[in-house]
Amino acid sequence: MAEELKKILLAEDEPDIREIETMALEMIGPFEVHAVDNGGDVQAAALSFQPQLVLMDVMMPILDGPGAFEKLKADRATSHLPVIFLTAKAMESEIARLLDMGAVGVITKPFQPATLHEEVQALWTKFHADKS
């Protein structure tokens, strides 16, 4: 059985979207969220916040989502963290590329704020079921 998901690191560069995602995860969902506004801050935030999961946009300044993902995976202290990508590029080839990198899931934009926490929870549960 999967441990309960409580702490999520969110990386999203668009302030309005970041606010909606944070509210959806904290107020509708039961999660504690720490948000950063660029891919370059993901590694340091993961080390200090100690999330159980990282939810990040693909297109971000300083370092894009895939680049931030590679940094997480290259560090022994963060390599275990499951990553879910958020993307407006919903083409099958883009989603397949992100999953092939090792992401546990991809949520396409626009997403439904009322159900974002359920999508994240379902991917968390599937990730743990697949590990068993």
C-alpha positions in Angstrom: 0.0 0.0 0.0 1.3 3.5 -0.9 2.3 5.8 1.8 -0.1 8.8 2.1 0.9 11.7 -0.2 1.3 14.9 1.8 4.1 17.1 0.4 4.4 18.3 -3.2 7.0 20.5 -4.8 5.4 22.5 -7.5 7.4 24.2 -10.3 5.4 26.5 -12.4 6.6 29.8 -14.0 3.2 31.4 -14.8 2.1 33.2 -11.6 -1.7 32.8 -12.2 -1.4 29.2 -13.0 0.9 28.5 -10.1 -1.6 30.2 -7.7 -4.5 28.1 -9.2 -2.4 24.9 -8.9 -1.4 25.6 -5.4 -5.0 26.4 -4.3 -6.3 23.3 -6.0 -3.8 21.1 -4.3 -4.0 22.7 -0.8 -7.6 23.9 -0.5 -9.4 21.3 -2.6 -6.8 18.6 -2.0 -5.2 17.7 1.2 -1.6 18.5 0.3 1.1 20.8 1.6 2.7 22.6 -1.4 5.9 24.5 -1.8 6.1 26.3 -5.1 9.0 27.6 -7.2 8.8 29.7 -10.3 11.6 28.2 -12.4 13.3 25.0 -13.2 16.6 26.2 -11.8 15.2 26.3 -8.2 13.8 22.8 -8.3 16.9 20.9 -7.0 17.5 23.3 -4.0 13.8 23.3 -3.1 13.6 19.5 -3.2 16.6 19.3 -0.9 15.2 21.8 1.6 11.4 21.0 1.5 11.8 17.2 1.2 8.7 16.6 -1.0 7.3 13.2 -1.7 6.5 14.1 -5.3 7.4 16.9 -7.8 4.8 18.4 -10.1 6.4 20.6 -12.7 5.7 22.4 -15.9 7.7 21.4 -19.0 8.4 24.9 -20.3 10.1 27.1 -17.6 12.9 29.7 -17.6 16.4 29.1 -16.4 16.0 25.3 -16.7 13.1 23.6 -18.4 11.2 20.7 -16.7 13.1 17.9 -18.4 16.4 19.6 -17.4 15.3 20.0 -13.8 14.1 16.3 -13.9 17.6 15.2 -15.0 19.2 17.2 -12.2 16.9 15.5 -9.7 17.7 12.1 -11.1 21.4 12.7 -11.1 21.5 13.5 -7.3 21.4 10.6 -5.0 19.4 12.7 -2.4 16.6 13.4 -4.9 16.8 10.6 -7.5 14.0 8.7 -5.8 11.4 11.5 -6.2 8.6 10.7 -8.6 7.9 13.5 -11.1 4.7 14.4 -12.8 4.9 16.9 -15.7 2.3 19.5 -16.6 2.3 20.5 -20.3 0.2 22.3 -22.8 1.9 20.2 -25.5 -0.6 17.3 -25.5 0.8 15.5 -28.5 1.3 11.8 -28.0 4.9 12.0 -29.0 5.7 14.7 -26.3 3.8 12.7 -23.6 5.7 9.5 -24.6 9.0 11.4 -24.5 8.3 12.6 -20.9 7.2 9.1 -19.8 10.3 7.5 -21.5 12.5 9.9 -19.4 11.0 8.3 -16.3 8.2 10.6 -15.3 5.4 8.8 -13.5 2.7 10.8 -15.4 1.8 13.7 -17.5 -1.1 16.1 -16.9 -2.2 18.2 -19.8 -3.1 21.8 -19.7 -5.6 23.2 -19.4 -6.4 21.0 -16.4 -9.5 21.1 -14.2 -8.6 22.8 -10.9 -11.4 20.9 -9.1 -9.9 17.5 -10.0 -6.2 18.3 -10.1 -5.6 16.8 -6.7 -7.4 13.6 -7.8 -5.2 13.3 -10.9 -2.1 13.7 -8.8 -3.3 11.2 -6.2 -4.2 8.6 -8.9 -0.7 8.9 -10.4 0.9 8.7 -7.0 -1.1 5.5 -6.2 -0.3 4.0 -9.7 3.5 4.8 -9.2 3.5 2.9 -5.9 1.4 0.0 -7.3 3.9 -0.3 -10.2 6.8 -0.4 -7.8 5.3 -3.3 -5.9 
